[in-house]
């Protein structure tokens, strides 16, 4: 029997039980579409993380209190913690001295805590960041309306604030000019002096959902910003290296200076702070998103496995139902390989057709998710589609081999006697 004849016989057999064939393909359809959508989601998240890390600048350095704990997977939690800090404002002033750290172009200390902000009958829960005038230059984050915190504001502990875009939208109607208006932060009145530019939201931080006030004001008028020794603490210190090539040198200077200031003389003394570069944070986030992609792919693979088992089950039932047919075909001269090939083709057609339908659904689902979810562009690659197609064919062949072999080994005399 030729290959074409085997394909024709297999298609006629599948067409005889359309409902059963459709239900058998359903597992493959779900599995393939799930693989494409979930892997695309994972790759899309990786792309977004890479773009966001590039947008914050390659020469940015983060100095955080305490040692970095592996259990803290959220970088925003690490940087914007309200726990007792081991970093002080004095540390930031020392780092800002170019004599101590010549490879640092700027330093921006930040003291952050959560607060309730009220304007009229509107209120919002947000982060309040106490900062200095150097913050915009170090973070490349500037006001689009009004002004930012000044040196005089810090010296006088002024009650002035610059709003992030998310806070502006929550408190004020569209098109309203908030400059000069008064909001209450934890019941303390503040005059709005500026509105910050919009920044992309990421797993790193949401700079839109922040109100910026003078550092001294946050430490004294809003929150308790002193440690047990009476020094003013900060939540994080941002540093900006003079050049991308000097980031590592700047990191070494920060570590050396802070260990000296914190009395960590011996090499065995563990640091009570953590210094990360943009590259370090990017690698952590990339590893997390890579794990996410693999995890999502494994979840989808389970669906494929279930679909493959469904194909094997139906093919075994088909062999049992068509035992007499197999016996007749063998009696008139069909060889083992003809029977084997016929059932393999049936299994492959089921999986391949289910795979093609699954690819169509997966591509449509990916486009729909990418359109409906803001700031997330899913990465649909040809390799993902080829992988899904290969998987569907492999599933059909793998789970179709045993039923096909079983059918080809039937004794023609016993098969003809089968009722």
RAMO-V53231 format. One line per field, one symbol per residue. phi: phi as a letter, one per 40 degrees, with the letter a starting at -180 (. if undefined). Layout:
# RAMO-V53231
phi: ???
This chain:
# RAMO-V53231
phi: .cccccccccccccccbccccccccdccdcccccdccccccccccccccccccccchcbcbbbbcgcccccccccccccbbbccccbbccccccccccccbccbcabbcabbacacbbbgbbaacacbbcbbccddcccfabcbagbbcbccccccfccbabcccccdcccbcdgccccgcbbbbfgbcbccbabcccbccaccabcccabcbddccccbcbbcbbcccgcccbcabcbbccadcbccccccccccccccccgcccccccccabbbcdcccccccccccccccccccccccccccccccccccccccccccbccdccccccchccdcccdcccccdcccdccccccccccccccccccccccccgbbcccbcccccccccccccccccccccccccccccccccccccb
